[in-house]
Amino acid sequence: MPKSYFNNRFNNVIKPHFCFMTIEEVTRGYVYRSIANKWAASRQKLWYEFKDPLKTKYEIINNVLVGITRDQWTSFVNYRYKEETQNMCKRNAENRKKQTVPHTGGSKPNSRRRAEMMAETGSKPRRAQLYLAIHTKKDASYVNEQAKEICEKIELAVSESTVDESEISPNDVVGKVLGKEHPGRVRCLGLGVTPSNTFKETNLCLGNIRIVSNNVGCSSS
């Protein structure tokens, strides 16, 4: 997403209409990642809807969609036909096949889910609670057998834990059961949260919930 486009939208559309409970730097980062994800998803959907394996690249370029300029459409189609783009798509497809434990969270961000859980219980939800909530169905059954095995391990670990599991850390129950986090995300914490900006002391939160400790950060979704 072009940075100039984002800055224009943030300053002229988003900022005048919302009151953010944190500093602007944190807000900008969260909003940028959120828009970038949605923008990428819409581009992906657009391509899958209008690509045609029976047509050549130039035939697709000449089939300019309503509402899109020819220059933008040409640039988009050329990008999709680049070798590095196609290789990246193949890698992403292979990675998705490795994701054997689906979740039931839908499109609701985890920041909203945590806020709802906190409003209901009056206490900070543990990461284990979030994991269990998004890997079980409405009838309390598990999404699949692998999810059942993991959730049962988490439930057992929670019952045996002697520490405050509301403190999010690499050594909480989820961390112990599922292992080391991927460098680009922290399980159950969603958009923009990484080990480097989460497992440390911070007061910068998005929303009206503050989670502070020697090894905890704040999540954005």
Backbone as CSV, one residue per row, in Angstrom:
resi,resn,N_x,N_y,N_z,CA_x,CA_y,CA_z,C_x,C_y,C_z
1,MET,0.838,-1.184,0.000,0.000,0.000,0.000,0.882,1.247,0.000
2,PRO,0.672,2.159,-0.931,1.498,3.373,-0.979,1.395,4.170,0.316
3,LYS,2.542,4.568,0.862,2.552,5.300,2.134,1.835,6.640,2.005
4,SER,1.966,7.277,0.828,1.308,8.567,0.632,-0.211,8.427,0.715
5,TYR,-0.727,7.307,0.178,-2.173,7.059,0.234,-2.608,6.866,1.683
6,PHE,-1.835,6.074,2.416,-2.188,5.829,3.818,-2.174,7.121,4.622
7,ASN,-1.124,7.919,4.474,-1.021,9.161,5.241,-2.203,10.081,4.965
8,ASN,-2.614,10.136,3.700,-3.756,10.969,3.331,-5.031,10.467,3.992
9,ARG,-5.261,9.153,3.932,-6.480,8.569,4.514,-6.481,8.706,6.038
10,PHE,-5.321,8.496,6.641,-5.252,8.565,8.107,-5.508,9.986,8.594
11,ASN,-4.847,10.952,7.973,-4.951,12.338,8.428,-6.308,12.963,8.126
12,ASN,-6.906,12.610,6.991,-8.117,13.290,6.542,-9.411,12.520,6.767
13,VAL,-9.320,11.210,6.980,-10.540,10.413,7.148,-10.611,9.765,8.531
14,ILE,-9.550,9.073,8.916,-9.593,8.296,10.160,-9.399,9.174,11.393
15,LYS,-8.345,9.939,11.400,-7.997,10.728,12.590,-9.105,11.688,13.035
16,PRO,-9.787,12.396,12.119,-10.830,13.329,12.560,-12.058,12.653,13.167
17,HIS,-12.230,11.349,12.930,-13.463,10.683,13.343,-13.303,9.746,14.539
18,PHE,-12.072,9.559,15.018,-11.866,8.614,16.105,-10.993,9.219,17.197
19,CYS,-11.234,8.761,18.424,-10.397,9.142,19.560,-9.635,7.902,20.000
20,PHE,-8.332,7.920,19.881,-7.518,6.754,20.192,-6.944,6.864,21.600
21,MET,-6.979,5.738,22.315,-6.536,5.704,23.710,-5.053,5.357,23.821
22,THR,-4.253,5.888,22.940,-2.815,5.651,22.983,-2.132,6.727,22.156
23,ILE,-0.812,6.700,22.065,-0.102,7.722,21.316,-0.292,7.497,19.819
24,GLU,-0.124,8.567,19.039,-0.400,8.489,17.603,0.513,7.499,16.889
25,GLU,1.747,7.366,17.337,2.680,6.444,16.681,2.153,5.008,16.710
26,VAL,1.644,4.593,17.863,1.098,3.246,17.999,-0.162,3.100,17.155
27,THR,-1.012,4.118,17.198,-2.251,4.090,16.425,-1.966,3.981,14.937
28,ARG,-1.034,4.799,14.453,-0.686,4.758,13.030,-0.207,3.368,12.621
29,GLY,0.644,2.779,13.447,1.162,1.456,13.121,0.062,0.422,13.023
30,TYR,-0.867,0.451,13.988,-1.967,-0.515,13.980,-2.878,-0.308,12.774
31,VAL,-3.278,0.946,12.539,-4.191,1.239,11.431,-3.538,0.903,10.094
32,TYR,-2.241,1.210,9.974,-1.544,0.904,8.720,-1.563,-0.596,8.445
33,ARG,-1.230,-1.401,9.451,-1.214,-2.852,9.254,-2.606,-3.391,8.955
34,SER,-3.618,-2.828,9.620,-4.987,-3.275,9.396,-5.435,-2.976,7.967
35,ILE,-5.188,-1.752,7.507,-5.570,-1.386,6.144,-4.764,-2.181,5.129
36,ALA,-3.465,-2.356,5.390,-2.610,-3.100,4.461,-3.093,-4.537,4.299
37,ASN,-3.492,-5.169,5.397,-4.005,-6.537,5.324,-5.285,-6.610,4.512
38,LYS,-6.192,-5.668,4.753,-7.464,-5.660,4.020,-7.236,-5.323,2.553
39,TRP,-6.298,-4.420,2.287,-5.978,-4.036,0.913,-5.399,-5.228,0.156
40,ALA,-4.489,-5.960,0.795,-3.892,-7.139,0.163,-4.945,-8.216,-0.083
41,ALA,-5.850,-8.394,0.876,-6.904,-9.404,0.721,-7.839,-9.052,-0.425
42,SER,-8.156,-7.771,-0.574,-9.052,-7.360,-1.661,-8.375,-7.522,-3.017
43,ARG,-7.074,-7.265,-3.093,-6.333,-7.476,-4.342,-6.305,-8.955,-4.705
44,GLN,-6.116,-9.795,-3.697,-6.095,-11.236,-3.927,-7.451,-11.716,-4.432
45,LYS,-8.515,-11.252,-3.800,-9.866,-11.638,-4.206,-10.152,-11.169,-5.627
46,LEU,-9.736,-9.948,-5.933,-9.946,-9.397,-7.274,-9.271,-10.258,-8.333
47,TRP,-8.047,-10.680,-8.060,-7.309,-11.483,-9.031,-7.957,-12.845,-9.243
48,TYR,-8.360,-13.486,-8.164,-8.971,-14.807,-8.303,-10.321,-14.741,-9.009
49,GLU,-10.994,-13.617,-8.907,-12.287,-13.468,-9.574,-12.145,-13.205,-11.069
50,PHE,-11.079,-12.518,-11.464,-11.000,-12.063,-12.844,-9.854,-12.656,-13.659
51,LYS,-8.971,-13.443,-13.042,-7.949,-14.106,-13.846,-8.621,-15.193,-14.682
52,ASP,-8.071,-15.451,-15.840,-8.648,-16.456,-16.739,-7.512,-17.242,-17.377
53,PRO,-7.340,-18.517,-17.026,-6.236,-19.313,-17.576,-6.330,-19.517,-19.084
54,LEU,-7.498,-19.238,-19.654,-7.682,-19.406,-21.100,-7.315,-18.140,-21.872
55,LYS,-7.002,-17.069,-21.146,-6.640,-15.814,-21.796,-5.161,-15.509,-21.579
56,THR,-4.592,-14.795,-22.523,-3.201,-14.379,-22.378,-3.115,-13.192,-21.417
57,LYS,-1.909,-12.917,-21.005,-1.687,-11.771,-20.122,-2.212,-10.487,-20.754
58,TYR,-1.974,-10.315,-22.035,-2.363,-9.064,-22.693,-3.867,-8.983,-22.910
59,GLU,-4.515,-10.122,-23.055,-5.979,-10.120,-23.141,-6.584,-9.700,-21.805
60,ILE,-5.973,-10.156,-20.716,-6.460,-9.764,-19.390,-6.213,-8.277,-19.151
61,ILE,-5.050,-7.789,-19.576,-4.737,-6.367,-19.425,-5.749,-5.508,-20.169
62,ASN,-6.166,-5.966,-21.335,-7.113,-5.187,-22.142,-8.541,-5.262,-21.618
63,ASN,-8.794,-6.163,-20.684,-10.126,-6.273,-20.085,-10.162,-5.446,-18.799
64,VAL,-10.050,-4.134,-18.952,-9.970,-3.229,-17.802,-11.302,-3.209,-17.052
65,LEU,-11.242,-3.389,-15.748,-12.459,-3.437,-14.950,-13.013,-2.039,-14.702
66,VAL,-14.316,-1.972,-14.566,-14.977,-0.705,-14.263,-14.512,-0.203,-12.892
67,GLY,-14.164,1.069,-12.827,-13.729,1.649,-11.563,-12.232,1.612,-11.347
68,ILE,-11.493,0.987,-12.278,-10.036,0.912,-12.187,-9.441,1.535,-13.440
69,THR,-8.441,2.389,-13.276,-7.820,3.004,-14.441,-6.974,1.974,-15.183
70,ARG,-6.765,2.224,-16.467,-5.964,1.289,-17.266,-4.552,1.158,-16.705
71,ASP,-3.948,2.261,-16.291,-2.586,2.212,-15.750,-2.518,1.331,-14.502
72,GLN,-3.486,1.498,-13.608,-3.506,0.692,-12.386,-3.723,-0.788,-12.702
73,TRP,-4.646,-1.073,-13.619,-4.941,-2.462,-13.973,-3.736,-3.117,-14.647
74,THR,-3.086,-2.389,-15.537,-1.906,-2.917,-16.225,-0.799,-3.232,-15.228
75,SER,-0.562,-2.307,-14.300,0.467,-2.521,-13.283,0.129,-3.726,-12.414
76,PHE,-1.140,-3.874,-12.068,-1.583,-4.982,-11.222,-1.396,-6.320,-11.932
77,VAL,-1.814,-6.410,-13.190,-1.685,-7.666,-13.943,-0.213,-8.013,-14.153
78,ASN,0.602,-7.018,-14.481,2.039,-7.269,-14.651,2.655,-7.815,-13.360
79,TYR,2.232,-7.260,-12.224,2.730,-7.737,-10.932,2.347,-9.192,-10.709
80,ARG,1.117,-9.554,-11.034,0.658,-10.925,-10.810,1.381,-11.926,-11.703
81,TYR,1.866,-11.468,-12.850,2.548,-12.368,-13.785,4.053,-12.451,-13.544
82,LYS,4.582,-11.633,-12.621,6.013,-11.702,-12.331,6.363,-13.064,-11.741
83,GLU,7.533,-13.562,-12.091,7.953,-14.869,-11.599,8.047,-14.887,-10.076
84,GLU,8.600,-13.818,-9.484,8.744,-13.796,-8.027,7.382,-13.767,-7.328
85,THR,6.393,-13.098,-7.957,5.047,-13.082,-7.382,4.434,-14.469,-7.403
86,GLN,4.584,-15.164,-8.519,4.023,-16.510,-8.636,4.716,-17.482,-7.684
87,ASN,6.017,-17.325,-7.520,6.743,-18.186,-6.569,6.283,-17.924,-5.135
88,MET,6.055,-16.657,-4.813,5.576,-16.300,-3.480,4.196,-16.899,-3.226
89,CYS,3.326,-16.860,-4.237,1.983,-17.430,-4.095,2.054,-18.933,-3.849
90,LYS,2.974,-19.600,-4.524,3.138,-21.045,-4.330,3.606,-21.348,-2.911
91,ARG,4.569,-20.543,-2.424,5.060,-20.745,-1.054,3.943,-20.524,-0.038
92,ASN,3.151,-19.480,-0.262,2.053,-19.192,0.660,1.024,-20.316,0.670
93,ALA,0.750,-20.867,-0.527,-0.208,-21.976,-0.618,0.319,-23.199,0.128
94,GLU,1.616,-23.454,-0.001,2.225,-24.591,0.704,2.181,-24.383,2.218
95,ASN,2.415,-23.148,2.651,2.371,-22.853,4.088,0.962,-23.013,4.647
96,ARG,-0.044,-22.629,3.841,-1.425,-22.778,4.308,-1.794,-24.245,4.493
97,LYS,-1.235,-25.109,3.647,-1.513,-26.542,3.767,-0.962,-27.105,5.076
98,LYS,0.083,-26.450,5.602,0.697,-26.917,6.845,-0.108,-26.500,8.075
99,GLN,-1.054,-25.591,7.885,-1.865,-25.124,9.003,-3.009,-26.111,9.229
100,THR,-2.772,-27.050,10.105,-3.709,-28.160,10.297,-4.722,-27.927,11.412
101,VAL,-4.582,-26.823,12.135,-5.518,-26.534,13.228,-6.262,-25.236,12.910
102,PRO,-7.452,-25.316,12.329,-8.223,-24.108,12.018,-8.781,-23.478,13.285
103,HIS,-9.244,-22.241,13.181,-9.847,-21.590,14.345,-11.265,-21.139,14.013
104,THR,-12.007,-20.813,15.033,-13.398,-20.393,14.863,-13.566,-18.905,15.145
105,GLY,-12.462,-18.175,15.135,-12.509,-16.763,15.500,-13.156,-15.867,14.472
106,GLY,-13.223,-16.329,13.217,-13.799,-15.500,12.171,-13.010,-14.228,11.957
107,SER,-13.726,-13.154,11.642,-13.059,-11.878,11.359,-12.945,-10.983,12.593
108,LYS,-13.476,-11.423,13.719,-13.414,-10.598,14.932,-11.973,-10.520,15.439
109,PRO,-11.427,-9.306,15.591,-10.054,-9.187,16.095,-9.964,-9.627,17.548
110,ASN,-8.823,-10.163,17.921,-8.656,-10.649,19.286,-8.665,-9.530,20.322
111,SER,-8.350,-8.304,19.907,-8.439,-7.179,20.847,-9.889,-7.000,21.289
112,ARG,-10.802,-7.110,20.338,-12.229,-6.994,20.666,-12.696,-8.193,21.489
113,ARG,-12.209,-9.366,21.117,-12.591,-10.567,21.867,-12.103,-10.473,23.321
114,ARG,-10.882,-10.011,23.522,-10.355,-9.865,24.878,-11.150,-8.850,25.684
115,ALA,-11.520,-7.736,25.011,-12.301,-6.707,25.701,-13.654,-7.260,26.130
116,GLU,-14.275,-8.055,25.269,-15.569,-8.657,25.605,-15.432,-9.633,26.771
117,MET,-14.360,-10.430,26.739,-14.139,-11.397,27.816,-13.855,-10.688,29.135
118,MET,-13.122,-9.585,29.075,-12.802,-8.841,30.293,-14.051,-8.173,30.857
119,ALA,-14.906,-7.644,29.953,-16.148,-7.017,30.409,-17.065,-8.042,31.069
120,GLU,-17.021,-9.258,30.574,-17.884,-10.321,31.101,-17.390,-10.866,32.436
121,THR,-16.065,-11.004,32.561,-15.517,-11.643,33.766,-14.950,-10.651,34.777
122,GLY,-14.609,-9.448,34.300,-14.014,-8.458,35.186,-12.534,-8.656,35.422
123,SER,-11.920,-9.586,34.699,-10.480,-9.829,34.861,-9.826,-10.008,33.496
124,LYS,-8.507,-9.817,33.463,-7.776,-9.954,32.207,-7.807,-11.406,31.734
125,PRO,-8.222,-11.657,30.496,-8.241,-13.037,30.001,-6.834,-13.565,29.766
126,ARG,-6.615,-14.797,30.138,-5.328,-15.438,29.886,-5.210,-15.789,28.413
127,ARG,-3.985,-15.922,27.943,-3.773,-16.338,26.559,-4.373,-17.730,26.335
128,ALA,-4.323,-18.570,27.355,-4.913,-19.904,27.257,-6.417,-19.819,27.023
129,GLN,-7.081,-18.878,27.699,-8.519,-18.703,27.509,-8.837,-18.325,26.068
130,LEU,-8.031,-17.440,25.518,-8.242,-17.014,24.139,-8.045,-18.172,23.173
131,TYR,-7.003,-18.951,23.394,-6.740,-20.082,22.503,-7.904,-21.064,22.543
132,LEU,-8.373,-21.391,23.732,-9.482,-22.335,23.860,-10.750,-21.779,23.215
133,ALA,-10.979,-20.476,23.372,-12.196,-19.857,22.843,-12.270,-19.915,21.327
134,ILE,-11.121,-19.807,20.658,-11.154,-19.763,19.192,-10.834,-21.104,18.544
135,HIS,-10.741,-22.150,19.362,-10.512,-23.480,18.789,-11.584,-24.482,19.207
136,THR,-12.684,-23.950,19.717,-13.846,-24.787,20.017,-15.069,-24.206,19.320
137,LYS,-16.017,-25.074,19.026,-17.248,-24.657,18.357,-18.284,-24.213,19.386
138,LYS,-19.424,-23.747,18.887,-20.476,-23.265,19.781,-20.998,-24.369,20.693
139,ASP,-20.941,-25.616,20.204,-21.425,-26.728,21.029,-20.337,-27.263,21.960
140,ALA,-19.225,-26.521,22.062,-18.095,-26.856,22.945,-17.222,-27.991,22.420
141,SER,-17.515,-28.492,21.226,-16.647,-29.505,20.624,-15.448,-28.819,19.983
142,TYR,-14.400,-29.580,19.720,-13.181,-29.015,19.144,-13.256,-29.009,17.620
143,VAL,-12.486,-28.124,16.990,-12.557,-27.989,15.536,-12.049,-29.236,14.823
144,ASN,-11.080,-29.922,15.412,-10.627,-31.217,14.896,-9.851,-31.945,15.998
145,GLU,-9.377,-33.135,15.682,-8.712,-33.954,16.694,-7.404,-33.336,17.178
146,GLN,-6.682,-32.704,16.254,-5.417,-32.080,16.660,-5.672,-30.911,17.615
147,ALA,-6.716,-30.138,17.319,-7.077,-29.036,18.216,-7.491,-29.573,19.581
148,LYS,-8.207,-30.689,19.580,-8.628,-31.310,20.840,-7.418,-31.693,21.685
149,GLU,-6.431,-32.296,21.042,-5.225,-32.721,21.760,-4.501,-31.528,22.375
150,ILE,-4.367,-30.450,21.593,-3.677,-29.254,22.082,-4.467,-28.600,23.214
151,CYS,-5.773,-28.455,23.008,-6.610,-27.799,24.020,-6.613,-28.574,25.336
152,GLU,-6.626,-29.888,25.246,-6.596,-30.694,26.472,-5.266,-30.528,27.209
153,LYS,-4.178,-30.399,26.467,-2.880,-30.149,27.093,-2.866,-28.784,27.778
154,ILE,-3.460,-27.790,27.114,-3.518,-26.444,27.688,-4.365,-26.443,28.954
155,GLU,-5.516,-27.103,28.905,-6.390,-27.161,30.078,-5.694,-27.847,31.257
156,LEU,-4.974,-28.919,30.971,-4.247,-29.625,32.024,-3.149,-28.741,32.607
157,ALA,-2.411,-28.055,31.722,-1.326,-27.185,32.182,-1.863,-26.033,33.023
158,VAL,-3.024,-25.486,32.633,-3.639,-24.405,33.411,-4.011,-24.898,34.806
159,SER,-4.579,-26.099,34.876,-5.004,-26.649,36.172,-3.820,-26.919,37.093
160,GLU,-2.652,-27.154,36.511,-1.467,-27.459,37.308,-0.572,-26.242,37.539
161,SER,-0.883,-25.131,36.880,-0.032,-23.944,36.970,-0.114,-23.301,38.351
162,THR,1.017,-22.817,38.817,1.074,-22.152,40.125,1.421,-20.670,39.993
163,VAL,1.425,-20.163,38.745,1.747,-18.753,38.510,0.533,-18.040,37.933
164,ASP,0.604,-16.717,37.878,-0.481,-15.907,37.336,-0.467,-16.004,35.814
165,GLU,-1.390,-16.770,35.253,-1.412,-16.986,33.811,-1.977,-15.802,33.031
166,SER,-2.451,-14.768,33.736,-2.898,-13.569,33.025,-1.709,-12.773,32.513
167,GLU,-0.516,-13.075,33.033,0.701,-12.437,32.550,1.137,-13.121,31.256
168,ILE,1.059,-12.398,30.158,1.417,-12.964,28.859,2.932,-13.013,28.730
169,SER,3.468,-14.184,28.499,4.914,-14.343,28.386,5.222,-15.569,27.542
170,PRO,6.470,-15.706,27.077,6.834,-16.900,26.308,6.785,-18.158,27.157
171,ASN,6.691,-17.997,28.475,6.659,-19.152,29.372,5.287,-19.390,29.996
172,ASP,4.249,-18.740,29.447,2.914,-19.045,29.947,2.471,-20.391,29.380
173,VAL,1.264,-20.817,29.705,0.802,-22.145,29.307,0.827,-22.338,27.794
174,VAL,0.353,-21.352,27.046,0.343,-21.464,25.583,1.761,-21.605,25.051
175,GLY,2.677,-20.816,25.601,4.070,-20.901,25.170,4.687,-22.254,25.461
176,LYS,4.374,-22.808,26.631,4.941,-24.106,27.003,4.369,-25.243,26.155
177,VAL,3.076,-25.192,25.865,2.437,-26.274,25.107,2.776,-26.205,23.623
178,LEU,2.764,-25.002,23.052,2.939,-24.854,21.607,4.356,-24.498,21.186
179,GLY,5.195,-24.127,22.133,6.586,-23.864,21.795,6.877,-22.439,21.377
180,LYS,8.066,-22.248,20.846,8.573,-20.923,20.498,7.689,-20.233,19.473
181,GLU,7.537,-18.925,19.644,6.724,-18.135,18.731,7.446,-17.879,17.412
182,HIS,6.663,-17.703,16.349,7.205,-17.249,15.069,7.675,-15.805,15.249
183,PRO,8.785,-15.407,14.618,9.294,-14.040,14.813,8.294,-12.947,14.446
184,GLY,7.343,-13.260,13.560,6.441,-12.217,13.080,5.100,-12.134,13.777
185,ARG,4.856,-12.954,14.789,3.561,-12.891,15.470,3.620,-13.596,16.825
186,VAL,2.613,-13.329,17.641,2.468,-14.000,18.928,1.086,-14.644,18.947
187,ARG,1.024,-15.915,19.232,-0.252,-16.639,19.194,-1.317,-15.964,20.062
188,CYS,-2.502,-15.864,19.483,-3.695,-15.351,20.177,-3.713,-13.838,20.336
189,LEU,-2.675,-13.147,19.910,-2.631,-11.704,20.120,-2.850,-10.894,18.854
190,GLY,-2.767,-11.537,17.683,-3.218,-10.890,16.470,-2.306,-9.861,15.842
191,LEU,-2.944,-8.934,15.152,-2.290,-8.003,14.244,-1.234,-7.131,14.912
192,GLY,-0.045,-7.122,14.308,1.006,-6.213,14.741,1.790,-6.637,15.961
193,VAL,1.431,-7.770,16.552,2.104,-8.206,17.779,3.203,-9.201,17.445
194,THR,4.415,-8.913,17.879,5.561,-9.786,17.656,6.265,-10.033,18.990
195,PRO,7.085,-11.069,19.079,7.819,-11.300,20.331,8.648,-10.095,20.766
196,SER,9.230,-9.399,19.799,10.113,-8.284,20.146,9.369,-7.099,20.747
197,ASN,8.096,-6.906,20.359,7.368,-5.763,20.919,6.337,-6.170,21.964
198,THR,6.307,-7.452,22.305,5.293,-7.937,23.242,5.880,-8.432,24.549
199,PHE,6.929,-9.225,24.492,7.494,-9.804,25.709,8.485,-8.851,26.353
200,LYS,7.984,-7.689,26.734,8.797,-6.694,27.423,7.841,-5.735,28.125
201,GLU,8.373,-4.931,29.004,7.514,-3.997,29.736,7.045,-2.892,28.815
202,THR,5.742,-2.626,28.795,5.193,-1.560,27.962,3.851,-1.105,28.497
203,ASN,3.537,0.142,28.276,2.234,0.670,28.653,1.421,1.048,27.429
204,LEU,1.968,0.826,26.223,1.301,1.281,25.019,0.283,0.249,24.577
205,CYS,-0.988,0.580,24.734,-2.047,-0.359,24.385,-3.010,0.291,23.410
206,LEU,-3.638,-0.534,22.594,-4.705,-0.075,21.733,-6.008,-0.478,22.400
207,GLY,-6.839,0.454,22.683,-8.062,0.142,23.385,-7.962,0.619,24.816
208,ASN,-8.933,0.256,25.612,-9.013,0.774,26.968,-8.514,-0.229,27.996
209,ILE,-7.713,-1.223,27.544,-7.192,-2.237,28.452,-5.690,-2.073,28.562
210,ARG,-5.168,-1.971,29.772,-3.728,-1.881,29.974,-3.245,-3.194,30.556
211,ILE,-2.230,-3.778,29.924,-1.632,-5.012,30.428,-0.155,-4.730,30.605
212,VAL,0.310,-4.670,31.829,1.685,-4.260,32.079,2.375,-5.254,32.995
213,SER,3.573,-5.685,32.604,4.399,-6.512,33.480,5.818,-6.415,32.972
214,ASN,6.718,-7.149,33.569,8.108,-7.112,33.134,8.325,-7.798,31.801
215,ASN,7.339,-8.573,31.344,7.551,-9.281,30.090,6.307,-9.310,29.225
216,VAL,5.485,-8.302,29.334,4.250,-8.339,28.549,4.059,-7.044,27.806
217,GLY,3.538,-7.174,26.590,3.208,-6.019,25.798,1.732,-6.002,25.527
218,CYS,1.308,-5.208,24.560,-0.105,-5.085,24.265,-0.384,-5.506,22.844
219,SER,-1.524,-6.077,22.656,-1.911,-6.587,21.359,-2.824,-5.627,20.649
220,SER,-2.861,-5.754,19.327,-3.725,-4.894,18.546,-4.885,-5.625,17.936
221,SER,-4.869,-6.921,17.913,-6.031,-7.623,17.387,-6.033,-9.051,17.835
